[in-house]
């Protein structure tokens, strides 16, 4: 478990996670320990203290900030006589609450089953083994061995049946996820047929990404102070000051000490990050530990193989800073030169124009090409793309064709096979 001040911060974060899952936190217990107890994590004495605290507050559930081994979880439950979960199980529960897409739900269920499988044990009447207790056997002490005859009964069979069912379900879910992933790849391929750059918002959970996403795109994505309020990816089109259009993607918030097994549950939203032309790293600058949290985000981005992508740092929630803090931050940013972060308040709309300008500068240039076009009216898709992605200066219908003077992004010119306007200034038909 984390030590010292970092441990207390992690515990405070666990409290927020529990509240996001709908729990009412009755009390917290913190322990500084050199090494974890292999049997109970915290040691027998501390465990008795935890049990007494839970009894005093009539708490039916105990949540540990560290990840528990199956043996530790079982021992703690037997000692405290209460249900016990760890940080991973809590996060999975929050994921299960917030997943809306089919793939998101399948990924969460898969992670839950893989987490549950090694922890499945024969407990309670429904899974108890039949047979007498060992001991008190007859002459020569033979009863000790004879008393164990018959202990392998329906309980053992029930346990193995449950394990087999879980493995079968895991295989079905993996097949379902592969199918959904293929469908999403087809949708992305169709989206890429209209070459728009994608900008992905990333950041620590509760940094204000969804609020910023709504402010930029005028969407209505759920905004909540609870952690992991956004799990499934949301994508909206956005027009930049240069009149170029891009796709803006909102993603799930990251969190420290995220188990590697949980990264697969992020796959639906993180694939948008891997495909992004620009990553907006949103940070809650009002959090005194935002630099440390940013490092956690960088670790996950590195694990995803996108650490080298073009990135723009966005310091959000500047409205929560004092005038002195704001001035000092502005001075620091000014000294950073060209790579300085953008200061914004997504809630109040402060700094959004500057952010759009910086995005426009950072996105790879797709120059506008002046063209004089003559396109058949039957080619509605071509006309729609020219109007949606270009600047149309004039248009008129002539002999079942649309004649236009327009500026079109170079990528669209290549995609649709349009030619460049002649250098002598005369308008030529480039498509008929």
Buried (B, 14 or more C-beta within 10 A) or exposed (E): BBEEEEBBBBBEBBBBBBBBBEBEEEEBEEEEEEEBBEBBBBBEEBBEBBBEBBEEEEBEEBBBBBBBBEEBBBBBBEBBEBEBBBBBBBBBBBBBBBBEBBBBBBBBBBBBBBBBBEEBEBEEEEBBBEBBEBEEBEEEEEBEEEBBEEBEEBBBEBBEEBBEEBEEEBEEBEEBBEEBBEEBEEEBEEBEEBBBBBBBBBBBBBBBBBBBBBBBBEBEBEBEEBBBBBBBBBBBEBEBEBEBBBBBBBBBBBBBBBBEEBBBBBBBBBBBBBBBBBBBBBBBBBBEEBEEBBEBBBBBBEEBEBEEBEBBBBBBBBEBBEEEEBEEBBEEBEEEEEEBBBBBBBBEEBBBEEBBBBBBEBBEEBEBBEBBBBBBEEBEEBBEBBBBBBBBEEBEEEEEBBBBBBBBBBBBBEBBEBBEBEEEEEEEEBBE
